[in-house]
């Protein structure tokens, strides 16, 4: 791990002569390494940037004109029901 911290769990397991399902919990629980997935992205075009800026300015104007909207969009409330179900929409794990 120290020589190649970006190596895959499969390669680490092979190098240590252990099963992969034994290495993964060690990496996760003890060393605090978490698996990730590669994502394909592209460079934003000028049109994308202008569109984002336009949305930002429109949204900023909307927030300036409607102060209650800020409380609605950025609230940390959870809705409880009689059946004891919790709406975890705003809940962070």
TORVEX-269301 format. One record per atom (N, C-alpha, C, CB): y, z, x; residue in three letters. Coordinates in steps of 0.1 Angstrom, whole numbers, padded with zeros to 4 digits, always signed. Glycine has a CB too. Layout:
<atoms>
YZXALA ...
</atoms>
This chain:
<atoms>
-0012+0000+0008UNK +0000+0000+0000UNK +0013+0000+0009UNK +0000+0012-0009UNK +0012+0007+0019UNK +0024+0008+0028UNK +0027-0005+0035UNK +0023+0019+0038UNK +0017-0012+0038UNK +0019-0025+0045UNK +0024-0036+0036UNK +0007-0030+0052UNK +0019-0036+0023UNK +0022-0046+0014UNK +0023-0040+0000UNK +0012-0057+0014UNK +0035-0033-0003UNK +0036-0027-0016UNK +0037-0037-0028UNK +0049-0018-0016UNK +0039-0049-0025UNK +0040-0059-0036UNK +0026-0066-0038UNK +0050-0069-0033UNK +0016-0062-0031UNK +0003-0068-0033UNK -0003-0065-0047UNK -0006-0063-0022UNK -0012-0073-0051UNK -0018-0071-0064UNK -0028-0059-0064UNK -0025-0083-0069UNK -0030-0053-0076UNK -0040-0043-0077UNK -0054-0048-0073UNK -0040-0037-0091UNK -0057-0060-0076UNK -0070-0066-0073UNK -0072-0066-0057UNK -0071-0080-0079UNK -0061-0071-0050UNK -0062-0071-0036UNK -0063-0058-0029UNK -0050-0079-0030UNK -0055-0048-0035UNK -0056-0034-0030UNK -0070-0029-0032UNK -0045-0026-0037UNK -0076-0031-0043UNK -0089-0026-0046UNK -0099-0032-0037UNK -0093-0029-0061UNK -0098-0045-0034UNK -0107-0052-0025UNK -0106-0046-0011UNK -0104-0067-0025UNK -0093-0044-0006UNK -0091-0039+0007UNK -0096-0025+0009UNK -0076-0039+0010UNK -0096-0017-0002UNK -0101-0003-0002UNK -0116-0002-0005UNK -0093+0006-0011UNK -0122-0013-0009UNK -0136-0014-0014UNK -0138-0004-0026UNK -0145-0010-0002UNK -0129-0005-0035UNK -0130+0002-0048UNK -0130-0008-0059UNK -0118+0013-0049UNK -0133-0003-0071UNK -0133-0011-0083UNK -0118-0011-0087UNK -0142-0005-0094UNK -0114-0023-0093UNK -0100-0025-0097UNK -0097-0014-0108UNK -0098-0039-0103UNK -0106-0011-0117UNK -0103-0001-0128UNK -0101+0013-0122UNK -0113-0002-0139UNK -0105+0015-0110UNK -0103+0028-0104UNK -0089+0028-0097UNK -0114+0031-0093UNK -0085+0017-0092UNK -0072+0016-0084UNK -0060+0016-0094UNK -0072+0004-0076UNK -0061+0010-0105UNK -0050+0009-0114UNK -0044+0022-0119UNK -0054+0001-0126UNK -0053+0032-0123UNK -0047+0045-0127UNK -0040+0052-0115UNK -0058+0054-0133UNK -0046+0051-0104UNK -0039+0057-0092UNK -0026+0051-0089UNK -0048+0055-0079UNK -0025+0038-0090UNK -0012+0031-0088UNK -0002+0035-0099UNK -0014+0016-0088UNK -0007+0036-0111UNK +0002+0039-0122UNK +0006+0054-0123UNK -0004+0035-0135UNK -0003+0063-0123UNK +0000+0077-0125UNK +0005+0085-0113UNK -0013+0084-0130UNK -0001+0081-0101UNK +0002+0089-0089UNK +0013+0083-0081UNK -0010+0091-0081UNK +0013+0070-0080UNK +0022+0063-0071UNK +0034+0057-0079UNK +0016+0052-0063UNK +0033+0058-0092UNK +0044+0053-0101UNK +0047+0038-0100UNK +0056+0061-0099UNK +0036+0030-0097UNK +0038+0016-0097UNK +0034+0011-0111UNK +0029+0009-0086UNK +0041+0001-0116UNK +0039-0004-0129UNK +0037-0019-0129UNK +0050+0000-0139UNK +0027-0024-0137UNK +0025-0039-0136UNK +0036-0046-0142UNK +0012-0042-0144UNK +0039-0058-0138UNK +0049-0066-0144UNK +0044-0080-0145UNK +0062-0066-0135UNK +0050-0088-0154UNK +0047-0102-0156UNK +0058-0111-0151UNK +0043-0105-0170UNK +0054-0121-0144UNK +0065-0131-0140UNK +0070-0138-0152UNK +0059-0141-0130UNK +0083-0140-0151UNK +0090-0147-0162UNK +0097-0159-0156UNK +0100-0138-0169UNK +0096-0170-0164UNK +0103-0182-0160UNK +0117-0182-0166UNK +0095-0195-0164UNK +0127-0185-0157UNK +0140-0185-0162UNK +0147-0197-0156UNK +0148-0172-0159UNK +0158-0201-0162UNK +0166-0212-0156UNK +0180-0208-0154UNK +0165-0224-0166UNK +0187-0215-0146UNK +0201-0213-0144UNK +0209-0217-0157UNK +0206-0220-0131UNK +0217-0208-0162UNK +0225-0211-0174UNK +0235-0223-0171UNK +0232-0199-0179UNK +0236-0232-0181UNK +0245-0243-0179UNK +0259-0238-0183UNK +0241-0255-0188UNK +0269-0247-0180UNK +0283-0243-0183UNK +0284-0241-0198UNK +0292-0254-0178UNK +0277-0249-0206UNK +0277-0248-0221UNK +0272-0234-0225UNK +0269-0259-0227UNK +0261-0229-0219UNK +0256-0216-0222UNK +0266-0205-0219UNK +0243-0214-0214UNK +0272-0206-0208UNK +0282-0196-0204UNK +0293-0196-0213UNK +0287-0198-0189UNK +0299-0207-0217UNK +0310-0208-0226UNK +0306-0203-0240UNK +0315-0222-0228UNK +0293-0205-0244UNK +0289-0200-0257UNK +0288-0185-0257UNK +0275-0207-0260UNK +0283-0180-0246UNK +0282-0165-0245UNK +0296-0158-0245UNK +0274-0161-0232UNK +0305-0164-0238UNK +0318-0159-0237UNK +0325-0160-0251UNK +0327-0167-0227UNK +0323-0171-0258UNK +0328-0172-0272UNK +0323-0161-0281UNK +0326-0186-0277UNK +0309-0159-0280UNK +0303-0149-0288UNK +0309-0135-0285UNK +0288-0149-0287UNK +0310-0132-0272UNK +0316-0120-0267UNK +0329-0117-0273UNK +0316-0119-0252UNK +0338-0127-0272UNK +0352-0125-0277UNK +0352-0123-0293UNK +0361-0137-0273UNK +0344-0131-0300UNK +0343-0130-0314UNK +0338-0116-0318UNK +0334-0141-0320UNK +0328-0111-0311UNK +0322-0098-0314UNK +0332-0087-0311UNK +0309-0096-0306UNK +0339-0088-0300UNK +0349-0078-0296UNK +0360-0078-0306UNK +0355-0082-0282UNK +0365-0089-0311UNK +0375-0089-0322UNK +0369-0083-0335UNK +0379-0104-0325UNK +0357-0085-0338UNK +0350-0079-0349UNK +0350-0064-0348UNK +0336-0085-0352UNK +0347-0059-0336UNK +0346-0045-0334UNK +0360-0038-0335UNK +0340-0041-0321UNK +0370-0046-0330UNK +0384-0040-0330UNK +0389-0039-0345UNK +0394-0049-0322UNK +0385-0049-0353UNK +0390-0049-0367UNK +0382-0040-0376UNK +0389-0063-0372UNK +0370-0036-0372UNK +0362-0028-0381UNK +0356-0016-0373UNK +0350-0036-0387UNK +0362-0005-0372UNK +0358+0006-0364UNK +0345+0012-0369UNK +0369+0017-0363UNK +0342+0011-0382UNK +0329+0017-0388UNK +0317+0009-0383UNK +0330+0016-0403UNK +0319-0004-0379UNK +0309-0012-0374UNK +0303-0007-0361UNK +0313-0026-0373UNK +0311-0001-0353UNK +0307+0005-0340UNK +0297+0016-0343UNK +0318+0010-0332UNK +0300+0025-0352UNK +0291+0036-0356UNK +0278+0031-0362UNK +0298+0046-0365UNK +0279+0020-0369UNK +0267+0015-0376UNK +0258+0009-0365UNK +0271+0005-0386UNK +0263+0001-0356UNK +0255-0007-0347UNK +0250+0002-0336UNK +0263-0018-0341UNK +0257+0012-0332UNK +0254+0020-0320UNK +0249+0034-0324UNK +0266+0021-0311UNK +0245+0036-0336UNK +0240+0050-0340UNK +0227+0053-0334UNK +0240+0051-0355UNK +0224+0065-0333UNK +0210+0070-0328UNK +0203+0077-0339UNK +0212+0079-0316UNK +0206+0073-0352UNK +0199+0080-0363UNK +0185+0074-0365UNK +0208+0078-0376UNK +0177+0082-0370UNK +0163+0078-0375UNK +0163+0081-0390UNK +0152+0085-0367UNK +0156+0073-0397UNK +0155+0075-0412UNK +0141+0081-0415UNK +0157+0061-0419UNK +0142+0093-0421UNK +0130+0100-0425UNK +0127+0097-0440UNK +0131+0115-0422UNK +0114+0096-0443UNK +0110+0094-0457UNK +0102+0106-0461UNK +0102+0081-0458UNK +0099+0107-0474UNK +0092+0118-0479UNK +0077+0118-0474UNK +0092+0118-0495UNK +0072+0107-0471UNK +0059+0106-0466UNK +0058+0109-0451UNK +0053+0092-0468UNK +0068+0114-0445UNK +0069+0119-0431UNK +0068+0107-0421UNK +0058+0128-0428UNK +0070+0095-0426UNK +0071+0084-0416UNK +0085+0084-0410UNK +0068+0070-0424UNK +0085+0079-0397UNK +0098+0079-0390UNK +0101+0064-0386UNK +0098+0088-0378UNK +0113+0060-0389UNK +0117+0047-0385UNK +0121+0048-0370UNK +0129+0041-0394UNK +0113+0043-0361UNK +0116+0044-0347UNK +0123+0032-0341UNK +0103+0046-0339UNK +0131+0025-0349UNK +0138+0014-0345UNK +0148+0017-0333UNK +0146+0008-0356UNK +0154+0028-0334UNK +0164+0032-0324UNK +0158+0042-0314UNK +0176+0038-0330UNK +0145+0044-0314UNK +0139+0054-0305UNK +0135+0048-0292UNK +0126+0060-0312UNK +0139+0054-0281UNK +0136+0049-0268UNK +0125+0057-0262UNK +0149+0050-0258UNK +0115+0050-0256UNK +0103+0056-0250UNK +0106+0060-0236UNK +0091+0048-0251UNK 
</atoms>
